[in-house]
Amino acid sequence: MNTKRKRDGALYKAVLVSINIILIIAAYYIAFYLKFDRIISPKHIGQFYQIIPYLIITSFVFFYVNDVFGILKKSFIDIIYSSMISLVMINITTVAILFLARTLSFPRSVLMISSIIQVISVFIWTTIMWKRVQRIKRKKDAIIIGNKTDSDIVLKKVLINSKNHMNIKFICNKLDDEMYKYIDKVDEVIISPGIESHIKDEIITHCIETDKIAYLVPSLSEISLYNASIEQFDDIPTFKIDSLYMSLEKRFMKRTLDLFISIIGLILTIPIMLVVAIIIKLYDRGNILFSQERLTRDNKTFKLYKFRTMVVDAEKHTGPTLATEKDPRITPLGRILRSTRLDELPQLFNVLMGDMSIVGPRPEREYFAKEFIKDIPDFKYRVIVKAGVTGFAQVWGKYSTSPENKIRYDLLYIRNYSFLLDLKLILETIKVMFVKESSEGVKEEKSVDELLEDENLQKKNENEIIELKNDER
């Protein structure tokens, strides 16, 4: 068995985040030092010491939510962006804590000076760490195993999103004993969907025995195993796979959170919604709101409300049509509203009325749901819970994510629902609101050959892809 040493990046993650937190705390101390001409009164320094535990906790939470820990897999722009968004959230939370704790007070100048010092110091430190990681990080050679259609889909995603993570050396459509010869030549194995279960089992077993990392695109049955509890029949261990349906207790907790978030959200955003409504009306004199029948739990239909982002009667001549990346029906104002997610704000009323939840699968139109179910039978399971304003697919996917992958995200959410998971997804949604790519329309995807040409990968020996083909199985 292969006993080579592995790096999982835990040390780098711990050092990065620990020093970031120290820099945040030090920035406040330096700000006090500058503000009070190097003489800090016991009163002020005592208040500062009281808030340090809150700073540590909030810093850790927001660094985790924004995935600052993912330094090994993020690009430089992504890790800097995540760090800066975290600093904004940390400082907003700090101001809220100071406001609520009447016994604590910081001069506004201290908050401003510390914020500037934090941005500069965290930027410099993160840059140093990222460059250090890049020097020691080696791209992993990988093989994609599956039929031609599935493996091409996976390859596209790897080329688009994992340029700094792996080199695809082989694409294996030939599912026989010969493929293990090629598995032994790589570090990681990507198993496409559509492979028979017994072949998957054999590949995974081989990966375990030869110390390879395996990535599996899951089916419904495999998603069901995720987070399964362990039960025993005498001395026989079993996985207990619960129903996808939520218990009454979970539904009660979820509804309580929905009411709390929707009421607070409406109080905070009513002024913003009034401004948006006036701008839409002045822009083209059309309807302010757009309403459409959508499906929620148990296939119940309801009226979904959004700010209108398309021209009036956008589907009058086309019928039901998905939005595209450069859809001519979307107005210039509508593009701004979509990119900032402001068009979604009226859905807080849907949540308040009980038609939707804050977190859950996005509500689909009945027409498209029926079409998707023809090709993706598992699509029907997403209406086991209420439709949501945000969810796994919105946080981790894109607007252009395929229905097949969206249903995987939705089923993962339904399988793993918890009160804390909803809170985590709500916080992560704040970060996603600033990412343009997640609000774009369905993209006209390029072929694999075009992507390879774009990246000039065919001219690089380390990325020379060898396809192993036979009849598609």
C-alpha positions, 0 to 999 in steps of 0.5 A, spaced: 500 500 500 502 507 498 504 510 504 506 517 501 505 523 505 499 527 504 498 535 505 491 537 507 493 544 508 490 544 515 496 547 518 496 553 513 489 554 514 490 554 521 496 559 521 492 564 516 486 564 520 489 565 527 494 571 524 488 574 521 484 574 527 491 577 531 491 582 526 484 584 527 485 585 534 492 588 534 488 593 529 484 596 534 489 596 539 493 601 534 487 605 533 486 606 540 494 608 541 494 613 535 487 616 537 489 617 544 496 620 543 500 613 545 496 614 552 490 609 553 486 610 559 484 604 563 477 605 562 478 605 554 483 599 554 478 595 559 472 596 554 477 593 549 479 587 553 471 586 554 470 585 546 476 581 544 472 574 545 467 577 541 472 579 536 475 572 536 468 568 535 465 573 530 472 573 526 472 565 526 465 565 524 465 569 518 472 567 516 469 560 516 462 562 512 466 566 507 471 560 506 477 564 508 480 557 510 480 554 503 486 557 501 489 551 497 483 551 492 482 558 491 485 563 486 488 569 489 482 574 487 477 569 491 481 569 497 482 576 497 475 577 496 473 572 501 477 576 506 475 583 505 468 581 505 469 577 512 472 584 515 466 588 513 461 583 516 466 582 522 466 590 523 458 591 522 457 585 527 462 589 532 458 595 531 452 592 533 455 589 539 457 596 541 450 598 540 447 593 544 452 593 550 450 600 552 456 599 557 461 599 551 463 604 547 468 606 542 470 612 538 468 612 531 475 614 529 477 608 532 473 604 528 475 607 522 482 607 523 482 600 525 478 598 519 483 601 514 489 598 518 485 591 518 484 591 510 492 593 509 495 588 514 490 582 512 491 584 505 499 583 506 498 577 510 494 573 506 498 575 499 504 572 503 500 566 505 497 565 498 504 566 495 507 561 499 502 556 498 502 556 491 510 555 491 509 548 495 502 546 492 503 541 486 497 540 481 494 533 482 494 529 476 487 526 475 482 521 471 475 522 469 471 515 468 464 515 465 461 515 459 462 520 453 457 524 455 458 525 462 465 525 462 465 531 457 460 535 462 465 533 468 471 535 464 468 542 462 467 544 469 474 542 471 477 546 466 472 552 468 473 552 475 479 547 477 484 550 473 489 551 479 487 544 482 488 538 477 491 536 471 486 532 467 491 526 464 486 521 462 478 520 460 476 513 461 470 511 457 472 504 457 470 501 463 474 494 464 480 492 467 485 496 463 482 502 466 486 501 473 493 501 469 491 509 468 488 510 475 495 508 478 498 513 474 494 519 477 493 522 484 485 523 483 479 519 480 473 523 478 467 518 477 462 520 473 454 519 474 451 513 470 456 508 472 453 501 474 454 501 482 458 494 482 463 498 478 463 504 482 464 500 488 470 496 485 473 503 483 472 506 490 475 500 493 481 500 488 482 508 490 482 506 497 487 501 497 492 505 492 491 511 497 488 515 491 483 521 492 476 519 489 470 524 487 464 521 486 458 525 482 452 522 487 446 519 485 439 519 489 441 513 493 448 515 494 446 522 497 441 518 502 447 515 505 450 522 507 449 523 514 446 517 515 446 514 522 449 508 525 444 503 528 445 495 530 442 489 529 445 485 534 452 485 532 451 487 525 452 495 523 447 498 519 446 505 516 439 508 518 436 512 512 431 516 514 425 519 510 426 525 506 420 528 509 421 533 515 419 532 522 413 536 525 419 539 530 423 541 524 418 544 520 416 548 527 423 550 528 424 552 520 417 556 520 419 560 526 426 562 523 422 564 517 417 568 521 423 572 524 428 573 518 422 575 514 419 580 519 426 583 521 428 583 513 421 587 511 423 592 517 430 593 514 428 593 507 422 597 506 425 603 505 429 600 499 423 597 496 420 603 496 426 607 492 426 601 487 419 601 486 419 608 484 425 607 480 422 602 476 415 606 475 419 612 472 423 608 468 418 605 463 411 606 467 410 599 467 408 594 473 412 595 479 411 587 481 412 581 477 408 575 479 408 568 477 405 561 479 410 557 482 410 550 485 412 549 493 411 544 498 407 538 495 406 541 489 402 547 491 401 553 487 402 560 489 404 567 486 411 568 487 412 576 487 419 579 484 420 586 482 419 586 474 426 586 471 424 584 464 420 588 459 412 588 460 409 582 457 416 578 456 413 572 454 407 574 450 410 571 444 415 566 446 411 562 451 415 559 457 422 561 456 428 560 461 432 567 461 439 567 458 446 570 459 444 576 454 437 576 454 434 582 450 428 581 454 431 584 461 431 591 461 438 595 463 435 597 470 433 589 471 440 587 470 442 591 475 436 589 480 438 582 478 446 582 479 444 585 486 439 581 488 434 587 489 429 584 485 428 578 490 426 582 496 418 582 495 419 574 496 420 576 503 412 577 503 411 570 500 415 567 506 411 571 511 405 568 508 407 561 509 408 560 501 416 560 501 421 559 506 428 563 507 432 557 505 430 551 500 429 549 493 428 555 488 420 555 486 420 552 479 414 553 474 409 547 473 411 547 466 418 547 467 418 542 473 414 537 468 419 537 463 425 536 468 421 530 471 421 527 464 429 526 464 430 527 471 425 523 475 429 525 482 426 532 480 420 531 483 423 530 490 425 537 491 417 539 493 418 535 499 420 542 502 417 549 501 420 553 496 426 558 498 429 564 497 436 562 497 439 555 498 444 550 497 444 551 489 444 558 490 450 559 494 454 553 491 451 553 484 450 558 479 444 561 475 447 557 469 448 550 473 444 544 470 437 542 472 441 535 474 446 539 478 441 543 482 437 537 484 443 534 487 444 540 491 437 541 493 437 533 495 443 534 499 440 540 503 433 536 504 437 530 507 442 534 511 437 540 513 438 543 520 436 549 524 444 551 524 445 549 516 439 554 515 443 560 519 449 558 515 446 558 508 443 565 510 450 568 512 453 565 505 447 568 501 450 575 503 457 573 500 453 570 494 450 577 493 456 580 491 458 575 486 456 577 479 457 570 476 451 567 480 446 571 478 447 571 470 443 567 465 444 560 462 450 561 458 451 558 451 457 553 453 463 552 449 465 545 447 470 541 450 475 542 445 474 550 445 475 550 452 482 546 451 484 551 446 482 557 450 486 555 456 492 553 451 492 546 454 493 542 448 500 545 448 502 543 455 505 536 456 502 536 463 495 537 461 495 533 455 489 529 455 489 522 453 482 519 451 480 511 452 474 509 449 470 504 447 462 503 446 459 507 451 456 503 457 
